[in-house]
Amino acid sequence: MAKAAKKKYTGSQSSGSQVAAEKHLSSVFKFNTDLGQHILKNPLVAQGIVDKAQIKPSDTVLEVGPGTGNLTVRILEQARKVVAVEMDPRMAAELTKRVHGTAGEKKLEILLGDFMKTELPYFDICISNTPYQISSPLVFKLINQPRPPRVSILMFQREFAMRLLARPGDALYCRLSANVQMWSNVTHIMKVGKNNFRPPPKVESSVVRIEIKNPRPKVDFQEWDGLLRIVFVRKNRTIAAGFKSSTVLEILEKNYKAYLASTNADLDVMEDSQSSMLEIVKEKINTVLVETGLAEKRAGKCDQTDFLKLLYAFHQVGIHFA
């Protein structure tokens, strides 16, 4: 008796079943675009993102917002383990169903909850089709991990991605740009059109690669970010203008008092009136701005060297930002 011909697996069959699955999901429940639920449907883009991560068989990959698993199933094929953080229980249930009975089922761990409130286990790589409302917090959380990932492949709205890449003098250069580039190297990988998603978002997207610098700069993150918060409040105003705010002066005065107390120096100064202490802080700020030559520069045109020079000079006179 002749043997029945074996069915041959093809990529088109896989794509067809994926599209069918997405249509099924759309009929079962409505995607919550308020949570950034725009599912990547193009299999070529999904595979391209996973390929750029250069996953090793020994790697643990953290995926943020796996949705229906179009990226997840591809990551599972290459990684030792995948930890997927998903906020929507419906999506988590669909992802669980999708991998059930497959080789990747035992390699997948789903953490249900808000990524920003979730305590993360160790991971080597991060891959994310990032919900737009957590784009900035996600980046800062990744670069501040005690053991940061080797590489992160992250999809963002196009303008946000361009901010990560912007250089001094660019229109999009901001605190985010200066901060991320201090701690990591950022490269643009690919543009992703809105029609590659279901439902289509209102804006175009881009994928970036973030690699944390090793060794990390020997600068306290809170101090660095504290300075940037002040100078970038109005990036096109002079740096000196940022230090005239009463709120900023109040914070720096408080920090200066804490510095004096911690060093046991000039304690008699602390017994003076509130106004005299404030005048001392103002004088120190003015001295630093004049001596560094940065008083009339705009933050939007300053680079890392300028900000480091400013931070060091402030520390020399006892002014701290955290």
Secondary structure, DSSP 8 states (H G I E B T S, - for coil): ----------HHHHHHHHHHHHHHHHHHS---GGGT--EE--HHHHHHHHHHT---TT-EEEEE--TTSTTHHHHHHH-SEEEEEES-HHHHHHHHHHHTTSTTGGGEEEEES-GGGS-----SEEEEE--GGGHHHHHHHHHT-SS--SEEEEEEEHHHHHHHH--TTSTT--HHHHHHHHHEEEEEEEEE-GGGEES--SS-EEEEEEEE-SS--SS-HHHHHHHHHHHTTTTTSBHHHHTT-HHHHHHHHHHHHHHHHHHT-SGGGGGS-HHHHHHHHHHHHHHHHHHHT-TT-BGGG--HHHHHHHHHHHHHTT----
